[in-house]
Each structure stands twice: as C-alpha cells, then as structure tokens.
Amino acid sequence: MRAAQMFWDKAGHWSGTDGAPADAGLVFYFGRRQMLADGAPYEQLRERFPRAHVLGCSTGGQVTGTDVSDDVVSAVALDFSSTRVRVASARIARPTDSRSVGATLGAELNDKDLAGIFVLSDGLGVNGSALVEGIASRIGASVPVSGGLAGDGPDFAQTIVGCDAPPEPNTIAAVGFYGDAIRIGHGSAGGWNVFGPLRQITRSAGNVLFEVDGKPALDLYKLYLGPEESQKLPGSALLFPMRIFDPKHPDQSVVRTILGVDHVVGSMTFAGDMPEGWSAQLMRGSFDRLCAGAAEATHRAVERAAPGPDAQSVAILVSCIGRRLLMGQRIDEELEAAAAELGPNCLPVGFYSYGEISPHEQSGFCQLHNQTMTVTLLTEQAA
C-alpha cells in the first residue's frame, strides 16, 4: 500500500498531488463545510484521480499531522496492491430511517471476503447507533465497522458528505475493504470523568431524550450549565457528555453527546439511542485523561493491525468536536499523544466529528460512540 497526503488552501489549489500515486484507488478528504460546499475540492480530486473512489465530509477541524486546521481541506490518496475496495452511498430523509438505510448499505457491501467497512455519515439527520445496527444486521458482528459522523464545527447548522459526487446534506457513504491482504486495526477510548448522581432514563424515543428521573432532561443540563451557557445550547452541552449503560451490563457503557434541543418540549436529541430504563450519568473532562485516552485508542489500533516494520500505513483519527472545544488551544496535545503511538511509516489523517463509530472495547460489537478518540489503522500484509 502507498499513501500520500494533500492539502487544499483558500486560494483554491491542491498541494502535494505530484507525490500522490496516480493510480490510487481510494481518496478520503475532510474540510470545513464552507470550503467544501461549492464542490471545487472534490472536482479537482476527481480530475486528478480518475480511477479512484473519492469520499469526504464536513468536519469540526481537520487532522494535519499533529495539528488541527480549519483553513485547509486535507486529503489522503491510497493505492492498494492486493486489496479491493467498493463503495456504497444513500440519502436519508429522517433519523427514523437510519436502521433501514444502514441495512441497505450493509447489504450492498456484503461479500464473503469483506474485511471491514469505513463509514462517513451525515452528522445531524441520523441516529448513528441505529445506522450501525442496520449495517451490522447485513454483514454480521464479526466484520469491523468504523468511521464517523460529519461535523459543522460548533454551529450545528448543516453537515455534508460526498461519495464519488460533490458533498451534499443527508448523505451517508461507506467503503468496503476486501481480501486477505488488508489489515484493519481499530481502537476507541474516552478519558472523561463521571460526576453527579447516577440517574435513570425514564422517557425517550430513539435518540430523543425527554425525561431523566421523571423530570425534563433539558432542565438537568441547564442546571449544570447555568443561565449564560444555557443560551449557547446545544454547543455548550458538548462539555458535559452523558455516559449511559444497561444496568444489566454496566461494563459496556457508551458515551452520548447532544445534537439539538427543543426548549419548548424540554427534550434533547442525541447522536445515538437513549434507551428507556438505562442508567445515565454526566461526565466532564480533564486534559491529561483525554490525552491518555487518545494514546490508548491509537495503541489498540496499532496492536490489532500489526503493520510490518517497513509497511506503509494510514491512521484515520476521528475525534469528537466536544474534545476540541474543551481542550481549546491545547488540542494539539491530544494529537501528539496519538502520534507517539504510531510508527515512522504511518500517516495520520482524520477529522473532528459529531460521533465516532468503532467496535466496543468490551463487547466487540460495532457501535456509535461520542466524545472519544477513535482510530482506524489501514495497512497491507506483504505478499
């Protein structure tokens, strides 16, 4: 496998394409919605790599080595020697269609030698956990699914995704990797601390939370945020994600973050399901623990992929926008912690998201996560 990274600047040009493999079969690109919306970055990639599948999405910031940038679009071109890739995409009309759309994508990509799937999904009009469940229902639990939900910085206005076409809203794209040569490592970790009492979800519908402990869920967040920060919802709620778990399986908790609020009803829309009867507890972060989580996730991905000493590899880092908002100017420390776990021949790319997709570290089932650093490492075994 060969890989090369490229950058699109405000002047409207890609740099680094001369060093990219001309016959690349797959290109990923990530950028701010405002820089992707006119389709120009995609069109130039399409012209430069006519044989490649080209997938991309809007973000809350792009990973450029050990830095985060809002001013460039980043891309990576991949040329596989012994791995087939196939893509599928779909439009989603409403969040309640998430499972059925996921099942359609999973059925389209399913094959006997499917080794893994990487997903880029609309970040606002989707129930991420239902989407992943739908994909898994067609490919089985043993095939890893990873990826992320597109972002829109702290604005939560619109997210866009493209698959062999200019990026658009309400789009979900997935790429399947096939064969014995591909090695896909994955890891996901958080680093947040729980605080406050353990509560119970008493009324919800899918990913919409109405009541916690019999009281409006939004009131709980407003209590912790205070009057000033409550006016900045849903963005300010990113600093207080919620850990949820089935009381029968407390060791298999997941973290959920907010996508929207309804002040009239008092409800909150999360990126994934909020099942009634599950336990819930608020969380807050510390810089040291978040960086340790990023390192842990990357270490797990490297261990699972086990790239050879001379093999080229690519690590796709998908981290939550909430982590970036909390860490502020120290966000580079998270990326430096992740990069320290990578070998010299590994190229780190990625983006800040509205949700991360990866197998759960305890159960092994693919799930939507929030407020985590999720790493997908791609490499090929030498022939």
C-alpha positions in Angstrom: 0.0 0.0 0.0 1.1 3.5 -0.8 -0.3 6.7 0.6 0.2 10.4 0.3 -1.4 13.4 1.9 -2.6 16.6 0.1 -3.9 20.0 1.2 -6.4 22.4 -0.4 -5.9 26.0 0.5 -8.1 29.1 0.5 -6.6 30.1 -2.9 -8.3 27.0 -4.4 -5.4 24.7 -5.1 -4.3 21.2 -4.0 -0.7 20.9 -2.9 1.1 17.5 -2.7 -0.7 15.9 -5.6 2.6 15.4 -7.5 3.8 13.0 -4.9 0.5 11.0 -4.7 0.1 7.7 -6.5 -1.6 8.5 -9.9 -3.4 5.2 -9.9 -4.8 5.5 -6.4 -8.0 3.5 -5.9 -9.3 5.4 -2.9 -9.2 9.1 -1.7 -10.6 10.5 1.5 -10.9 14.3 2.1 -12.1 16.3 5.1 -12.8 20.0 5.4 -15.0 22.8 6.8 -18.4 22.8 5.2 -17.9 26.3 3.8 -14.8 25.1 1.9 -16.4 22.0 0.5 -19.9 23.3 -0.3 -19.2 24.5 -3.9 -17.7 21.1 -4.8 -14.4 22.5 -6.2 -12.1 20.4 -3.9 -14.0 17.3 -5.0 -14.0 18.1 -8.7 -10.2 18.6 -8.7 -9.6 15.4 -6.9 -11.9 13.6 -9.3 -9.9 15.0 -12.2 -6.5 14.2 -10.6 -7.5 10.6 -9.6 -9.9 9.3 -12.3 -9.8 5.7 -11.2 -10.3 6.4 -7.5 -13.4 6.3 -5.3 -13.5 9.7 -3.7 -15.2 10.1 -0.3 -15.3 13.1 2.0 -17.2 15.1 4.6 -17.5 18.3 6.5 -15.8 18.5 9.9 -15.2 20.3 13.1 -11.5 20.6 12.1 -9.0 18.5 10.1 -6.1 16.5 11.4 -2.9 17.6 9.7 -0.2 15.5 11.3 -0.1 16.6 14.9 -2.1 19.8 14.3 -5.7 20.7 13.8 -6.6 23.1 10.9 -9.8 24.9 9.9 -8.2 26.7 7.0 -7.3 23.8 4.7 -9.0 20.8 3.3 -6.9 17.6 3.9 -7.0 14.5 1.7 -5.2 11.2 1.5 -4.8 9.1 -1.6 -4.4 5.3 -1.1 -3.1 2.8 -3.6 -3.6 -0.8 -2.5 -1.6 -3.6 -4.1 -3.8 -6.6 -3.2 -7.0 -5.1 -1.7 -10.3 -4.5 -3.5 -12.5 -1.6 -2.4 -16.1 -1.0 -3.1 -18.3 2.0 -2.1 -22.0 2.5 -1.4 -24.0 5.6 -0.6 -27.5 6.6 0.3 -29.7 9.6 1.1 -31.5 9.7 4.4 -34.8 11.5 4.8 -35.3 11.4 8.6 -33.4 9.9 11.6 -36.0 7.2 12.0 -34.8 5.7 8.6 -31.3 5.2 10.0 -31.5 1.5 10.6 -33.1 0.7 7.2 -30.6 2.9 5.4 -27.7 1.1 7.2 -29.2 -2.3 6.3 -29.2 -1.2 2.6 -25.6 -0.1 2.7 -24.6 -3.3 4.5 -26.3 -5.5 2.0 -24.7 -3.7 -0.9 -21.2 -4.1 0.5 -21.6 -7.6 2.0 -19.4 -10.3 0.4 -17.6 -13.4 1.5 -14.2 -11.7 1.7 -15.3 -8.4 3.3 -12.7 -7.4 5.8 -14.1 -4.2 7.1 -16.2 -1.1 6.4 -15.4 2.6 7.0 -18.4 5.0 7.1 -18.8 8.7 6.7 -22.4 9.8 7.6 -24.4 13.0 7.8 -24.0 14.3 11.3 -27.3 15.9 12.2 -30.1 14.0 10.4 -29.2 10.5 11.5 -29.4 8.2 14.5 -25.9 6.9 14.5 -26.4 3.8 16.7 -29.4 2.7 14.5 -27.3 3.2 11.4 -24.5 1.0 12.7 -27.0 -1.7 13.8 -28.5 -1.7 10.3 -25.1 -2.2 8.7 -24.2 -5.0 11.1 -27.5 -6.7 10.5 -26.4 -7.5 7.0 -22.7 -8.1 7.3 -22.6 -9.9 10.7 -21.0 -9.0 14.0 -17.5 -10.2 13.1 -16.8 -7.6 10.4 -15.5 -4.4 12.0 -17.3 -1.1 11.1 -15.6 2.2 11.9 -15.8 5.8 10.8 -17.6 8.9 12.0 -20.4 11.4 11.7 -19.7 14.6 9.7 -19.3 17.8 11.6 -20.1 21.5 11.3 -17.7 23.0 13.9 -19.7 24.4 16.8 -22.5 25.6 14.5 -24.7 22.5 14.2 -26.3 24.1 11.1 -25.7 21.5 8.3 -23.3 18.7 7.5 -22.4 17.4 4.1 -21.0 14.1 2.8 -19.8 13.0 -0.7 -19.3 9.6 -2.4 -18.0 9.9 -5.9 -20.0 13.1 -6.2 -19.9 16.6 -4.7 -20.8 16.6 -1.0 -24.4 17.1 0.0 -26.6 17.1 3.1 -28.4 14.0 4.2 -25.9 11.6 2.7 -24.2 8.5 4.1 -21.2 6.9 2.4 -19.4 3.7 3.1 -16.4 1.9 1.7 -15.8 -1.8 2.0 -12.3 -3.4 2.0 -12.0 -6.9 0.6 -9.4 -9.7 0.6 -6.8 -11.3 2.9 -4.1 -8.7 2.4 -5.8 -5.8 4.2 -5.2 -5.3 7.9 -7.6 -3.1 9.8 -6.8 -2.1 13.3 -9.3 -0.2 15.5 -9.3 1.5 18.9 -11.6 3.8 20.8 -11.2 5.5 24.2 -12.5 8.5 26.0 -10.9 9.8 29.1 -13.9 11.6 30.7 -14.7 11.5 34.4 -18.3 10.8 35.6 -19.7 13.2 38.2 -23.0 13.8 40.0 -25.7 11.1 40.9 -26.5 8.1 38.8 -29.8 8.7 37.1 -32.3 6.7 35.0 -33.7 7.5 31.6 -37.5 7.5 32.2 -38.8 8.7 28.8 -37.2 8.6 25.4 -37.9 7.8 21.7 -34.9 6.6 19.8 -32.3 9.2 20.1 -34.6 11.8 21.6 -34.4 12.1 25.4 -37.4 13.6 27.1 -37.1 12.7 30.8 -34.4 11.7 33.3 -35.6 10.6 36.7 -39.1 11.7 35.7 -38.0 15.3 35.0 -37.4 17.1 31.7 -33.9 16.2 30.5 -33.1 19.7 29.3 -33.6 21.1 32.8 -30.8 18.8 34.1 -28.3 20.3 31.6 -29.5 23.9 32.2 -28.9 23.3 36.0 -25.3 22.5 35.4 -24.6 24.9 32.6 -26.2 28.0 34.3 -28.2 30.8 32.6 -25.4 32.2 30.4 -24.2 28.9 28.9 -27.7 27.5 28.6 -28.2 30.2 25.9 -25.5 28.5 23.9 -27.1 25.1 23.7 -26.6 22.7 22.0 -22.9 23.6 21.6 -22.3 24.2 25.3 -23.6 20.8 26.2 -20.7 19.2 24.4 -18.7 20.0 27.5 -20.9 17.6 29.5 -21.5 14.3 27.7 -23.6 11.6 29.2 -22.5 8.0 29.9 -25.3 5.5 29.5 -25.5 1.8 30.1 -27.9 -1.1 30.5 -28.0 -1.8 34.3 -27.6 -5.5 33.4 -24.3 -4.8 31.6 -22.6 -1.8 33.4 -19.2 -2.7 31.9 -20.5 -2.0 28.4 -21.3 1.7 28.7 -21.2 4.2 25.8 -21.0 8.0 25.8 -23.6 10.1 24.1 -23.4 13.8 23.1 -26.1 16.3 22.0 -27.0 17.3 18.5 -30.0 19.5 19.2 -32.5 20.7 21.8 -36.2 21.6 22.0 -36.7 24.3 24.6 -40.5 24.1 24.3 -40.8 20.4 24.9 -37.7 20.2 27.1 -36.2 17.4 25.0 -32.6 16.8 23.8 -31.6 15.0 20.6 -28.5 12.8 20.9 -26.3 11.3 18.2 -27.5 7.7 19.2 -30.2 5.9 21.0 -31.1 6.7 24.6 -33.0 3.6 25.7 -35.6 3.9 28.4 -34.6 2.2 31.7 -30.9 2.6 31.1 -28.7 4.3 33.6 -27.2 7.7 32.9 -24.5 9.9 34.4 -23.0 13.2 33.4 -19.3 13.5 32.5 -16.6 16.2 32.3 -13.1 16.0 31.0 -9.5 16.7 32.1 -6.7 17.4 29.7 -4.4 14.6 30.9 -7.1 11.9 30.8 -8.3 12.9 27.3 -4.7 12.8 26.0 -4.2 9.4 27.7 -7.4 8.2 26.0 -6.2 9.3 22.6 -2.9 7.4 23.2 -4.8 4.3 24.4 -7.1 4.2 21.3 -4.1 4.6 18.9 -2.1 1.9 20.7 -5.0 -0.6 20.4 -5.4 0.1 16.7 -1.7 -0.4 16.0 -1.7 -3.6 18.0 -4.6 -5.0 16.1 -3.3 -4.1 12.6 0.3 -5.1 13.4 1.9 -3.3 10.4 5.2 -4.7 9.3 8.3 -2.6 10.1 8.6 -1.4 6.5 4.9 -1.3 5.6 3.2 1.9 4.8 0.1 2.5 6.9 -2.6 5.2 7.4 -4.2 6.0 10.7 -7.6 7.7 10.4 -8.3 9.6 13.6 -11.9 10.6 14.3 -12.2 12.6 17.5 -15.3 14.4 18.9 -15.8 18.1 18.5 -16.6 18.2 22.2 -13.0 17.2 23.0 -11.7 20.0 20.8 -14.0 22.6 22.4 -12.9 21.6 25.9 -9.2 21.4 25.2 -9.1 24.6 23.1 -5.6 25.7 22.2 -4.2 22.6 23.9 -5.9 20.2 21.4 -2.6 19.5 19.7 -1.6 17.6 22.8 -4.3 15.0 22.1 -2.9 14.5 18.5 0.7 14.4 19.8 -0.3 11.7 22.3 -1.9 9.7 19.5 1.0 10.2 17.0 3.5 9.0 19.6 1.9 5.5 19.3 2.4 5.4 15.5 5.3 4.0 13.6 7.5 6.1 11.3 5.8 4.8 8.2 2.3 5.7 9.4 0.5 8.7 8.1 -2.1 10.3 10.5 -5.1 11.9 8.9 -8.7 12.5 10.1 -11.2 14.9 11.5 -13.3 16.2 14.4 -16.8 14.8 14.3 -20.3 14.7 15.7 -19.9 11.0 16.6 -17.4 8.2 16.2 -18.0 4.6 15.0 -15.9 1.7 16.2 -16.3 -1.8 17.8 -16.9 -1.5 21.6 -13.7 -2.4 23.5 -15.6 -4.8 25.9 -18.4 -6.3 23.8 -16.7 -6.2 20.5 -19.9 -5.1 18.8 -19.7 -2.1 16.5 -21.3 1.0 18.0 -21.7 4.7 17.8 -19.5 6.5 20.4 -19.4 10.1 21.4 -16.6 12.2 22.9 -14.0 9.5 22.1 -10.9 9.4 20.0 -11.5 6.6 17.5 -8.6 5.3 15.4 -8.8 3.1 12.2 -5.4 1.9 11.0 -5.1 0.6 7.5 -2.2 -1.4 6.1 -1.5 -4.3 3.9 0.3 -7.6 4.6 3.4 -8.2 2.5 2.7 -10.7 -0.3 
